[in-house]
Amino acid sequence: MLLRHVNRPPVLVCLVTFLLAAAASPQEAAAPQGADETPSLPLEGSTGKLSFTTDEGTWLSLDITPDGQSIILEHLGDFYRLPISGGRAERIFGGLAYESQPRVSPDGQWLAFTSDRDGAINLWVSKTDGTDARKLTSESSGQLVSPDWTIDSQYVIVTDALKEDALMMFHRDGGKGVRLGPEPEGTSEGDGQGRGLRGVGVHAAPDGRHLYLAVPAAGIDVPAPQLSQIEIGRIDLLTGEANQVTQTVRGAVRPAVSPDGRSLVYATLEETETVLRLRDLVTDTDRRLFGPVENASVGSRRTPSRDHFPGYAFTPDGQAIVVSSGGRLVRVDVRTGAVSAIPFQVDVDLDIGPELTAPYRVEEGPVRARLAQDPQFSPGGRRVAASVLTRIYVMDVENPSSPEQLTRDDAREFKPVWSPDGAWIAYVTWAPDTGGHIWRMPADGSGQPQRLTQDPGFYTELAFSPDGDRIVALRGSRYLRGQSYSEVYSLVVPVNLVWLPAAGGDTTVITPGNGLRRPHVTNDTGRVYAYDGEILVSMRWDGSDRREHLSVSRETGSSTQTADTILVSPNGRNALVTLEHQVWVVPLPVNGGPLLKVDLSAPAVPATRITDIGADYISWADRGETIAWGLGSTLFRRPLSSVSFRSSEDDKDDEREAGDGPIQYVALDE
């Protein structure tokens, strides 16, 4: 043990550490971004090579040249040209950059694609042979998805996933781009363009007037609209009208329109498989075309970095589509559904960056606990109990290097509380299969644990009455707790406020929980206090005579934050409050009265903040003479008498400006 006396402003604290725009014309456009500079990445020059030959790949996005002779294929972040009938692929782009989602312009002269060759994902264009590459955007942390060309080969439309899937259009020769869609009335983001149109996987129809894309589902005329998160929509660029084209159970993505404008292909889920379906836009007939294909993220509205499904394309004559399936390329006849393989061979030559992992030593000694849950000082202040790694440990403040496990059981133990005489520690257990109980154990570790409750359930938030005769707690259904989706937010389970004899016996319901938490009893043993998330309330043991005592909040910008926890001191004169993980002390009227509303931004009473970096747990110790709080694996305590209550104008953090006095702490790692 190391005890130091440090001359610092007056706080007595004991630290206990447990060890366990508009698009520009070519004449008006600025010089293309990146046209006169050589793209580079920080790792260039320090890479190795990974070379092999393969005839398959994953997430193969592709497009077909307008002459119908070649496939432009994305494979492991490089682009290749492949004969339409298959064969050996010729690399267009290689190197360290990751190129993806290639689209060929209708005139066959240009490629649009996304690339991180300058260190962030941006929109690029180049000639189809890879020359004259130029950057159209300058994002530093962008997520641009699925570019496509307008029919005049002058503009590229792309989704900006970090701007709520906004549709952006950029001229091939430069300019800052324009957000598509009319500005909603009364809505503006400061650039005069409003929110505009939204969607992903845009495909420009051959009529030049309509865009097809995946949009948030409208959920109309279906029994369970919540199942479908995303559907195919159509936007009329002339009128701005947008309408939904598909209505599926699981969602639809990645539309592709045939060259004659009559047929629409899209990806959707049928049972557990992703398939392609074909919609006749003239007759509205809809049939399964081909599947299964690559497993698409159809069921989510969140836009993946490379769209919900890999890019595929119609052949120029509209008689077939080329798509990836099972790591290979296939040609699917649109009329008959007949499938033929397109064999390919890729000579992969990847630049591989240096290994970024670094060796580190794994501690082999005693486990150092990083979190002590619900730490509690004993009534005399000489010992501490806490739940650490699902076991209750007890330690002496003067000898914190030797914590001892309270019991030798294998049960998961939580929420320790000391009896007022310090002789017992009560706690709860929990097991997913059998539920939990309230137990007590002699504080000195002698004897065996005694089960206090008769019925298994979900028990939490214990407190003794000051006379030691009763224990108050929250109780919920074992089954419902087992169905809870989160171990963190366990109190989403409905609970009742209950009490039972401290020696065990029948459990009596005081009142339905309805959001109540942290029940406790003051020296007025006739009442039980609890906090409902907004107001500190109290009631008699039978739930009658409910009173409201205190609400604490704070204005933060445009919102109001309410207290996380409120605990009344045993003598009822003060309340311990946490709000935004900071600990405050608020004086209370001695004789109660109407509800006291305290806004910590301009408090009605001189509330004082006593923490600077926050707290995880709070409690009263020494029968209300001491404030205790825990942060991580460290427990702090401070005499209430050292807290100076001042007006908000005079308060400048009481933790740093209290009177003279030493800081005492015990640190095991020294």
FENGI-V42566 format. One line per field, one symbol per residue. psi: psi as a letter, one per 30 degrees, with the letter a starting at -180 (. if undefined). burial: b if it has 24 or more other C-alpha atoms within 12 Angstrom, else e. A space follows every 10 residues. Layout:
# FENGI-V42566
psi=???
burial=???
This chain:
# FENGI-V42566
psi=kjkkjkjlli kjkkkjkkj. akkkleefkl kkkgegljkl lffkfhlakj klklgllkij kllkkffgfl kjkkjhglkl kkkfflakkk kekaafljkl hkkklffgfl kklkkgfgfl klkllllfgf lhkkkflhkf hlikkillkl fggflkklkj ffhhhkjkkk kfgalflkkk llkkkgkkgf ggfafalkll hkjklfffek kklklkkfhk hkeifffjfk lklkkjfefg kklkeljlef lklilkklff gekkklklkj cgkklklkkj fefgkklkek llakjliegk fkjlfhlfkl kllklffgfl lklkkgflkl kkkeefgkkk kjklkkjkik kkllkflkkl kkkfakkjkf kjkhkkklef gflkkljjhg kkkklkefif fikkkelglg lkklhkkklf fgflkllllk keefallkll kkfgglalkk kflekkajkl ilkklffgfl kklkklkeee effkfkfeif gfkklkklll kfglakkkke lkehfklhkl kafifflkkl kgfekkllll fgflhklkek kklkkjbglk klkekkkkle fgflkkkkkh gkklkkkkke gbalkjkjjf eikflikkkg lefalekllk lhhgfkkklk jbgkkllkke ffkjjllfef khjfffgaal klkklkjeg.
burial=eeeeeeeeeb bbbbbbbbbb eebeeeeeee ebbbeeeebe eeeeeeeeee eeeebbbbbb bbbbbbebeb bbbbbbbbbb bbbbebebbb bbbbbbbbbb bbbbbbebbb bbbbbbbbeb bbbbbbbbeb ebbbbbbbbe ebbbbbbbbb bebbbbbbbb bbbebbbbbb bbbbbbbbbb bbeeeeeeee eebbbbbbbb bbbbbbebeb bbbbbbbbbe eeeeeebbbb bbbbbbeeee ebbbbbbbbb bbbbbbbbbe bebbbbbbbb eeebbbbbbb eeeeeebbbb bbbbbbbbbb bebbbbbbbb bbbbbbebbb bbbbbebbbb bbebeeeeee bbbbbbbbbb bbeeeeeeee eeeeeeeeee bbbbbbbbbe bebbbbbbbb bbbbbbbbbb bebbbbbeee bbbbbbbbbb ebebbbbbbb eeeebbbbbb bbbbbeeebb bbbeebbbbb bbbbbbebeb bbbbbbbbee bbeeeeeeeb bebbbbbbbb bbbbeebbeb bebebbbbbb bbeebebbbb bbbbbbbbbb bebeeeeebb bbbbeeeeee ebbbbbbbbb bbbbbbbbbb bbbbbbbbee eeeeebbbbb bebbbbbbbb beebbbbbbb bbbbbbbbbb bbbbbbbbbb ebbbbeeeee bebbbbbbee eebbbbbbee
